[in-house]
Amino acid sequence: MNTSLNAARREADLGALDQAVDVLVVGLGATGAGAALDAAARGLSVVAIDAHDLAFGTSRWSSKLVHGGLRYLASGQVDVAYESAVERGILMEHTAPHLVRAQPFVLPLTGLVSRPQAALAATGLRAGDLLRAAARTSRRTLPGPRRLTAVETLRLAPALRQYGLRGGLLSWDGQLTDDARLVTALARTAAGQGAKILTRVRALRLAGDGAEARDELTGHRFEIKARAVINATGVWAGELAEGVRLRPSRGTHLVLRAESLGGLSAGLHVPIPGETNRFVLVLPQGDGRVYVGLTDEPVDGPIPDVPEVPETDIGFLLDVLGTALDVPVGRSDVAGAFAGLRPLLDDRHGRTADVSRRHAVLPGPDGVVTVVGGKLTTYRRMAQDAVDLAVRSRGLAAAPCRTARLPLVGAAAPAELARLDAPRRLIRTYGTEAPAVLALGRSEQVVPGLPVTEAELVWAVRHEGALDESDLLDRRTRVGLVPADREAALPAARALVS
């Protein structure tokens, strides 16, 4: 089972598109890569294409969380909340335990959180724990919530303002090592099941029997014949399928250096003043950075390839964060920022924050199946529903879905991962492949102070389909989230792909 993606395999797969395949998937974010894996694992022949790279769009701009849907439960979307909790458990315990680990979060009970609000939040956290149990996720995987004293709260988050702090509420959720790495693992696992994974191939036109496509590296146009077509292009879905009405919203995150927040050992839920069920998240990462997010702002007009971050979003996040800190973080402390666009279905709600996160699988009049909405956490279920409809509507002979128990590349039980002879950070990034990455040597850091090594860039070129420096710095690693770090790493990245 060859899971390696590289330039040579891409060229070979492009040269083998002369016969019709069972399923063509357009879009290689989490849902598209998940659909390619789902279809290939059912025994179907699959081609999956993307105009750019793996995880080029929304799937690399998330909060890097695999969450249990507590917010949806609070808004009455019990089915969405339960689905999120189930999919979180699948990732943490079966398909990607190397990429998802339990992350503690503290909701600080400051003077801005009234006692009735605190009681309501505590009830919500207990309800979230009931969701965990209903989804059959082990307590060993996700501990239960509890009340913290002020001393315990400050031990986990020393930067919090002590004055008026009554304690905190501790809860647990799933944290991804990296969302783009999840997509890479999905694509490689699909390739191991026989799928042809082709980046830099743009779909110019879709039909129920295939697509007109263009190789973005050479300009060559060609036809891909398929018995079923799945449009998983996210916020761009309406450009390839008629009648799909989306209402994109922008979610912005700030990137801070860890020292700006005084050594967090837990994430934070900081209540947004005036909102009953919205928080700014403070998310410590394993690379010495901290993410602060996120906004939920409607986006009108043409959809950009890479969304820009407006200063208004940065100011909003800093203002909310400042309500909880002893020493507020200033604009000069923001090392970077990123924004992603949610592909929300237009359900006519007044605010995008209130639009349902349910996903939809839409059959088009031309036979193309379009999948939109949803969340990163529920990518697998979205992919399953899309493939189910494609198989049913086109009369394909296929086995049942088996992705709920199909380990991704690098996955293994925690006990097996613990026995690997490799640094913990590499194991959390590459799982069982960590020793092979380590064996490459090349242990020099690509940017002083960041843990990413030259060996990881080499591995990305040889096995993870990276074709240029942007693939290396912006998606296979997260070096590029801080512009200064990206500039420093460019020479090493270019040397490997030139």
C-alpha positions as CSV (number, residue, x, y, z in Angstrom):
1,M,0.0,0.0,0.0
2,N,1.9,3.1,-1.3
3,T,0.7,6.2,0.5
4,S,3.5,8.5,-0.7
5,L,2.5,11.5,-2.7
6,N,5.2,13.4,-4.7
7,A,5.8,15.0,-8.1
8,A,6.7,11.7,-9.8
9,R,3.5,10.0,-8.6
10,R,1.4,13.0,-9.7
11,E,2.9,12.8,-13.2
12,A,2.2,9.1,-13.4
13,D,-1.4,9.5,-12.2
14,L,-2.0,12.3,-14.7
15,G,-0.8,10.0,-17.5
16,A,-3.3,7.3,-16.4
17,L,-6.5,9.3,-16.8
18,D,-7.5,7.7,-20.1
19,Q,-10.3,5.6,-18.7
20,A,-13.5,6.5,-16.8
21,V,-13.4,6.2,-13.0
22,D,-16.2,5.5,-10.6
23,V,-15.9,8.8,-8.6
24,L,-14.4,12.2,-9.3
25,V,-14.0,14.4,-6.3
26,V,-13.3,18.1,-6.8
27,G,-11.7,19.8,-3.8
28,L,-9.1,18.5,-1.5
29,G,-9.9,20.1,1.8
30,A,-11.0,17.9,4.7
31,T,-14.3,16.9,3.2
32,G,-13.0,16.3,-0.3
33,A,-10.0,14.3,0.9
34,G,-12.4,12.4,3.2
35,A,-14.7,11.7,0.3
36,A,-11.8,10.4,-1.8
37,L,-10.8,8.1,1.1
38,D,-14.4,7.0,1.7
39,A,-15.0,6.1,-1.9
40,A,-11.7,4.4,-2.4
41,A,-12.1,2.3,0.8
42,R,-15.4,1.0,-0.6
43,G,-13.6,-0.4,-3.6
44,L,-14.4,2.3,-6.1
45,S,-11.9,3.8,-8.5
46,V,-11.3,7.5,-7.6
47,V,-9.7,10.6,-8.9
48,A,-9.6,13.6,-6.6
49,I,-8.4,17.0,-7.8
50,D,-7.8,20.5,-6.5
51,A,-6.9,23.7,-8.3
52,H,-4.2,24.5,-5.6
53,D,-2.9,22.2,-2.9
54,L,-4.1,19.9,-0.2
55,A,-5.9,22.0,2.5
56,F,-5.4,25.2,0.5
57,G,-8.8,26.7,1.4
58,T,-10.8,26.7,4.6
59,S,-9.4,23.5,6.1
60,R,-6.1,25.1,7.0
61,W,-7.6,28.2,8.7
62,S,-9.5,26.6,11.5
63,S,-8.9,26.8,15.3
64,K,-7.2,23.4,15.1
65,L,-10.0,22.0,17.4
66,V,-12.0,18.8,17.1
67,H,-14.8,19.8,19.4
68,G,-17.9,18.1,20.8
69,G,-20.5,20.6,19.7
70,L,-21.3,22.2,23.0
71,R,-22.3,25.5,21.4
72,Y,-24.8,23.7,19.1
73,L,-26.3,22.0,22.1
74,A,-26.9,25.4,23.8
75,S,-28.7,26.7,20.7
76,G,-31.0,23.7,20.5
77,Q,-29.2,21.9,17.6
78,V,-29.0,18.6,19.5
79,D,-28.4,16.5,16.3
80,V,-25.5,18.6,15.2
81,A,-24.0,18.5,18.7
82,Y,-24.3,14.8,18.9
83,E,-22.8,14.3,15.5
84,S,-19.8,16.5,16.5
85,A,-19.3,14.5,19.7
86,V,-19.4,11.2,17.8
87,E,-17.0,12.3,15.2
88,R,-14.6,13.8,17.8
89,G,-14.5,10.4,19.5
90,I,-13.8,8.6,16.2
91,L,-10.8,10.8,15.5
92,M,-9.4,10.7,19.0
93,E,-9.8,6.9,19.6
94,H,-9.8,5.2,16.2
95,T,-8.7,7.1,13.1
96,A,-6.2,9.7,14.2
97,P,-5.2,9.5,17.9
98,H,-1.7,10.7,16.9
99,L,-3.1,14.0,15.6
100,V,-5.8,14.7,18.2
101,R,-5.2,15.0,21.9
102,A,-7.2,16.1,24.9
103,Q,-6.8,19.8,25.6
104,P,-7.9,21.5,28.9
105,F,-9.8,24.8,28.7
106,V,-10.5,27.2,31.5
107,L,-13.4,29.7,31.6
108,P,-12.2,32.3,34.1
109,L,-14.9,33.6,36.4
110,T,-14.1,37.2,36.3
111,G,-16.2,40.1,37.5
112,L,-17.7,40.3,34.0
113,V,-19.2,36.8,34.5
114,S,-22.2,36.9,36.8
115,R,-23.0,34.1,39.2
116,P,-26.1,33.1,37.1
117,Q,-24.0,33.1,34.0
118,A,-21.4,30.9,35.7
119,A,-24.1,28.5,36.8
120,L,-25.4,28.3,33.3
121,A,-22.0,27.7,31.8
122,A,-21.3,25.0,34.4
123,T,-24.6,23.3,33.4
124,G,-23.6,23.5,29.8
125,L,-20.2,21.8,30.5
126,R,-22.0,19.0,32.3
127,A,-24.3,18.6,29.3
128,G,-21.2,18.5,27.1
129,D,-19.9,15.6,29.2
130,L,-23.2,13.8,28.8
131,L,-22.7,14.2,25.0
132,R,-19.3,12.6,25.4
133,A,-20.8,9.7,27.2
134,A,-23.6,9.4,24.7
135,A,-21.0,9.3,21.9
136,R,-19.2,6.5,23.8
137,T,-16.0,8.4,24.1
138,S,-13.9,7.1,27.0
139,R,-13.4,9.2,30.2
140,R,-9.7,8.3,29.8
141,T,-9.8,10.1,26.5
142,L,-11.6,13.2,27.7
143,P,-11.8,13.9,31.5
144,G,-14.8,15.5,33.0
145,P,-15.4,19.1,33.8
146,R,-15.0,20.6,37.3
147,R,-14.8,23.9,39.2
148,L,-11.4,25.4,39.9
149,T,-10.3,27.6,42.7
150,A,-8.7,31.0,41.9
151,V,-5.3,29.6,42.7
152,E,-5.8,26.6,40.4
153,T,-7.0,28.9,37.7
154,L,-4.0,31.1,37.9
155,R,-1.7,28.1,37.9
156,L,-3.1,27.1,34.5
157,A,-3.2,30.7,33.2
158,P,-0.9,33.0,35.1
159,A,-1.6,36.0,32.8
160,L,-5.2,36.3,34.0
161,R,-6.2,39.3,36.1
162,Q,-6.3,38.3,39.8
163,Y,-8.6,41.1,41.0
164,G,-12.1,39.8,41.1
165,L,-11.2,36.3,39.9
166,R,-13.6,33.8,41.7
167,G,-12.0,30.7,40.1
168,G,-12.7,29.0,36.8
169,L,-14.5,26.2,35.0
170,L,-12.3,23.5,33.6
171,S,-13.4,21.4,30.6
172,W,-11.7,19.3,27.9
173,D,-12.0,19.1,24.2
174,G,-10.0,17.7,21.3
175,Q,-7.1,19.7,19.8
176,L,-5.5,18.9,16.4
177,T,-1.8,19.1,16.0
178,D,-2.6,20.7,12.7
179,D,-5.7,20.8,10.5
180,A,-3.7,20.8,7.2
181,R,-1.8,17.7,8.4
182,L,-5.1,16.0,9.0
183,V,-6.0,16.7,5.4
184,T,-2.6,15.4,4.2
185,A,-3.1,12.2,6.2
186,L,-6.5,11.8,4.6
187,A,-5.2,12.3,1.1
188,R,-2.3,9.9,1.7
189,T,-4.5,7.3,3.2
190,A,-6.8,7.6,0.1
191,A,-3.8,7.2,-2.1
192,G,-2.9,4.0,-0.3
193,Q,-6.4,2.8,-1.1
194,G,-5.7,3.4,-4.8
195,A,-7.1,6.9,-5.3
196,K,-5.4,9.3,-7.6
197,I,-4.7,12.5,-5.7
198,L,-3.9,15.4,-8.0
199,T,-3.1,18.9,-6.8
200,R,-2.7,21.8,-9.2
201,V,-5.5,20.5,-11.4
202,R,-8.4,22.9,-11.8
203,A,-12.0,21.9,-12.7
204,L,-13.2,24.3,-15.4
205,R,-16.6,22.7,-15.8
206,L,-18.5,19.9,-14.0
207,A,-21.1,17.5,-15.4
208,G,-22.6,14.4,-14.0
209,D,-20.2,12.3,-16.1
210,G,-17.0,14.1,-15.4
211,A,-15.2,17.4,-15.8
212,E,-13.1,19.5,-18.1
213,A,-9.9,20.2,-16.2
214,R,-6.6,22.0,-16.6
215,D,-3.2,21.2,-15.3
216,E,-2.2,24.4,-13.6
217,L,1.5,23.6,-13.9
218,T,1.5,23.1,-17.7
219,G,-1.7,24.7,-18.9
220,H,-2.8,21.4,-20.6
221,R,-6.5,20.9,-20.8
222,F,-8.1,17.5,-20.7
223,E,-11.3,15.6,-19.8
224,I,-11.8,13.4,-16.7
225,K,-14.6,10.8,-17.3
226,A,-16.4,9.6,-14.2
227,R,-19.6,7.7,-13.3
228,A,-20.2,10.0,-10.3
229,V,-19.0,13.5,-9.5
230,I,-18.7,15.1,-6.0
231,N,-18.3,18.8,-5.6
232,A,-16.5,19.4,-2.3
233,T,-15.0,22.9,-3.0
234,G,-16.4,24.6,0.1
235,V,-17.0,28.3,-0.3
236,W,-16.3,28.0,-4.0
237,A,-19.0,25.3,-4.5
238,G,-21.5,27.7,-6.1
239,E,-19.0,28.5,-8.9
240,L,-19.2,24.9,-10.1
241,A,-22.8,24.0,-9.3
242,E,-25.9,26.0,-10.1
243,G,-28.5,26.8,-7.4
244,V,-26.1,26.4,-4.4
245,R,-26.6,29.5,-2.2
246,L,-23.9,30.0,0.4
247,R,-23.4,32.7,3.0
248,P,-19.7,32.7,3.8
249,S,-18.5,34.1,7.1
250,R,-15.0,35.0,8.1
251,G,-13.3,33.5,11.1
252,T,-10.1,35.4,12.1
253,H,-7.4,34.2,14.5
254,L,-4.4,36.1,15.9
255,V,-1.0,34.5,16.3
256,L,0.9,35.5,19.4
257,R,4.2,34.3,20.9
258,A,3.7,32.2,24.0
259,E,5.7,34.6,26.2
260,S,3.0,37.3,25.5
261,L,0.6,35.3,27.7
262,G,2.9,34.2,30.4
263,G,3.1,30.4,29.9
264,L,-0.4,29.1,29.4
265,S,-0.8,25.4,30.2
266,A,-4.5,25.4,29.2
267,G,-6.7,27.1,26.7
268,L,-9.1,29.8,27.6
269,H,-12.7,30.5,26.9
270,V,-13.1,34.3,27.3
271,P,-16.7,35.4,27.2
272,I,-17.6,38.0,24.6
273,P,-19.4,40.9,26.5
274,G,-23.0,41.1,25.6
275,E,-23.2,37.6,24.2
276,T,-24.7,34.6,26.1
277,N,-23.0,31.8,24.2
278,R,-20.0,33.1,22.3
279,F,-16.4,33.1,23.5
280,V,-13.0,34.1,22.2
281,L,-10.7,31.1,22.4
282,V,-7.1,31.3,23.5
283,L,-5.3,28.2,22.1
284,P,-1.7,27.4,23.1
285,Q,0.1,25.4,20.4
286,G,3.0,23.0,20.6
287,D,5.3,25.2,18.5
288,G,5.6,28.1,21.0
289,R,2.7,30.1,19.5
290,V,-0.7,30.9,20.8
291,Y,-3.8,31.4,18.6
292,V,-6.6,33.8,19.7
293,G,-9.9,33.6,17.8
294,L,-12.3,33.8,16.4
295,T,-14.6,36.2,14.7
296,D,-17.8,35.5,12.8
297,E,-18.4,38.2,10.2
298,P,-20.4,37.9,6.9
299,V,-18.4,38.2,3.7
300,D,-19.9,39.6,0.5
301,G,-18.6,39.7,-3.1
302,P,-16.1,37.5,-4.8
303,I,-14.4,34.8,-2.8
304,P,-10.6,35.3,-2.5
305,D,-8.2,32.4,-2.6
306,V,-6.6,33.7,0.6
307,P,-8.8,35.9,2.9
308,E,-7.3,39.1,4.3
309,V,-7.5,39.9,7.9
310,P,-9.0,43.4,8.6
311,E,-7.7,45.5,11.4
312,T,-11.3,45.6,12.9
313,D,-11.1,41.9,13.5
314,I,-7.7,42.2,15.2
315,G,-8.9,45.0,17.4
316,F,-12.1,43.1,18.4
317,L,-10.1,40.0,19.5
318,L,-7.5,42.1,21.4
319,D,-10.3,44.0,23.2
320,V,-12.1,40.8,24.3
321,L,-8.9,39.2,25.4
322,G,-8.0,42.3,27.4
323,T,-11.1,41.9,29.5
324,A,-9.5,38.9,31.2
325,L,-5.8,39.7,31.3
326,D,-3.8,41.4,34.0
327,V,-1.6,43.1,31.3
328,P,-3.5,43.5,28.0
329,V,-1.8,42.3,24.8
330,G,-1.1,45.1,22.4
331,R,-1.2,45.3,18.6
332,S,2.6,45.1,18.5
333,D,2.4,41.7,20.2
334,V,0.5,40.2,17.3
335,A,3.1,38.2,15.3
336,G,0.7,37.1,12.6
337,A,-3.0,36.6,11.8
338,F,-5.1,34.4,9.6
339,A,-8.7,34.1,8.4
340,G,-10.8,31.4,6.9
341,L,-14.2,31.4,5.3
342,R,-17.0,29.1,6.5
343,P,-19.1,27.6,3.7
344,L,-22.4,28.2,5.5
345,L,-25.7,27.5,3.8
346,D,-27.8,30.6,3.4
347,D,-30.8,30.0,5.7
348,R,-31.8,33.6,5.9
349,H,-30.8,34.2,9.5
350,G,-29.9,37.7,10.5
351,R,-26.3,37.0,11.6
352,T,-23.8,34.4,10.3
353,A,-23.1,33.5,13.9
354,D,-26.7,32.2,14.1
355,V,-26.6,30.2,10.9
356,S,-26.8,26.5,11.5
357,R,-23.6,24.4,11.1
358,R,-25.5,21.5,9.7
359,H,-24.1,20.2,6.5
360,A,-26.1,19.5,3.3
361,V,-25.6,17.1,0.4
362,L,-27.3,18.5,-2.6
363,P,-28.0,16.6,-5.8
364,G,-27.8,18.8,-8.9
365,P,-29.9,18.6,-12.0
366,D,-26.8,17.5,-13.9
367,G,-26.1,14.7,-11.5
368,V,-23.3,16.4,-9.6
369,V,-23.4,15.9,-5.9
370,T,-22.4,19.0,-3.9
371,V,-21.6,18.9,-0.2
372,V,-21.4,22.1,1.8
373,G,-21.8,23.5,5.4
374,G,-20.7,21.5,8.4
375,K,-17.5,21.8,10.4
376,L,-14.0,20.4,10.3
377,T,-14.9,18.0,13.1
378,T,-17.6,16.4,11.0
379,Y,-15.7,16.1,7.7
380,R,-15.9,12.3,7.8
381,R,-19.7,12.2,8.2
382,M,-20.1,14.8,5.4
383,A,-17.9,12.7,3.2
384,Q,-19.9,9.6,4.0
385,D,-23.2,11.2,3.2
386,A,-21.8,12.6,-0.1
387,V,-20.5,9.3,-1.2
388,D,-23.7,7.5,-0.1
389,L,-25.7,9.8,-2.4
390,A,-23.3,9.5,-5.3
391,V,-23.3,5.7,-5.1
392,R,-27.1,5.6,-4.8
393,S,-28.0,8.1,-7.4
394,R,-25.5,6.7,-10.0
395,G,-26.2,3.0,-9.3
396,L,-22.6,2.2,-8.4
397,A,-21.7,-1.2,-6.9
398,A,-19.9,-0.3,-3.6
399,A,-19.2,-1.7,-0.2
400,P,-20.5,0.1,2.9
401,C,-18.6,3.0,4.4
402,R,-15.8,1.9,6.7
403,T,-14.0,5.1,7.5
404,A,-15.2,5.2,11.1
405,R,-12.6,2.5,11.9
406,L,-10.0,3.0,9.2
407,P,-6.8,4.4,10.7
408,L,-5.1,7.3,8.9
409,V,-1.5,7.2,7.9
410,G,0.6,7.3,11.1
411,A,-2.3,6.3,13.4
412,A,-1.8,3.9,16.3
413,A,-3.0,3.3,19.8
414,P,-1.6,5.6,22.4
415,A,0.4,2.8,24.1
416,E,2.1,1.9,20.7
417,L,2.8,5.6,20.0
418,A,4.4,5.9,23.5
419,R,6.9,3.1,22.6
420,L,8.2,4.9,19.5
421,D,11.8,6.0,19.6
422,A,11.3,9.6,18.5
423,P,10.7,13.0,20.0
424,R,7.2,13.6,21.4
425,R,6.6,16.5,19.0
426,L,7.4,14.4,16.0
427,I,5.1,11.6,17.2
428,R,2.3,14.1,17.6
429,T,2.9,15.2,14.0
430,Y,3.7,12.0,12.2
431,G,2.6,9.2,14.4
432,T,4.3,5.9,13.5
433,E,6.2,7.6,10.8
434,A,8.1,9.8,13.2
435,P,11.1,7.4,13.4
436,A,11.4,7.5,9.6
437,V,11.4,11.3,9.6
438,L,14.0,11.3,12.4
439,A,16.2,8.9,10.4
440,L,16.5,11.4,7.6
441,G,18.9,13.4,9.7
442,R,18.7,17.0,8.7
443,S,17.9,18.1,12.3
444,E,18.6,21.8,11.7
445,Q,15.8,24.1,12.5
446,V,14.5,26.0,9.5
447,V,13.9,29.0,11.7
448,P,15.8,29.5,14.9
449,G,13.5,29.1,17.9
450,L,10.9,27.1,15.9
451,P,10.9,23.3,16.3
452,V,10.4,22.5,12.5
453,T,13.5,20.8,11.0
454,E,14.8,20.5,7.5
455,A,14.0,16.7,7.7
456,E,10.3,17.6,7.9
457,L,10.6,19.6,4.7
458,V,12.4,16.7,3.0
459,W,9.7,14.3,4.1
460,A,7.0,16.6,2.8
461,V,8.5,16.7,-0.7
462,R,9.1,12.9,-0.8
463,H,6.0,11.6,0.8
464,E,3.4,14.4,1.3
465,G,2.9,15.9,-2.2
466,A,4.6,19.3,-1.5
467,L,5.5,20.8,-4.9
468,D,6.7,24.3,-3.9
469,E,7.8,26.5,-1.0
470,S,4.3,27.6,-0.2
471,D,3.2,23.9,0.2
472,L,6.1,23.4,2.6
473,L,5.8,26.5,4.7
474,D,2.0,27.3,4.6
475,R,0.4,23.8,4.7
476,R,2.8,20.9,5.5
477,T,4.2,23.0,8.4
478,R,2.8,26.2,10.0
479,V,6.0,28.3,9.7
480,G,4.2,30.7,7.3
481,L,1.6,31.9,9.8
482,V,4.2,34.4,11.1
483,P,5.5,36.5,8.1
484,A,8.9,37.0,9.7
485,D,9.4,33.3,10.2
486,R,8.2,32.5,6.7
487,E,10.8,34.9,5.2
488,A,13.6,33.3,7.3
489,A,12.6,29.8,6.1
490,L,12.2,30.6,2.4
491,P,15.8,29.8,1.4
492,A,15.7,26.3,2.9
493,A,12.3,25.6,1.4
494,R,13.3,26.8,-2.1
495,A,16.5,24.7,-2.1
496,L,14.4,21.6,-1.7
497,V,11.9,22.3,-4.5
498,S,14.0,24.2,-7.1
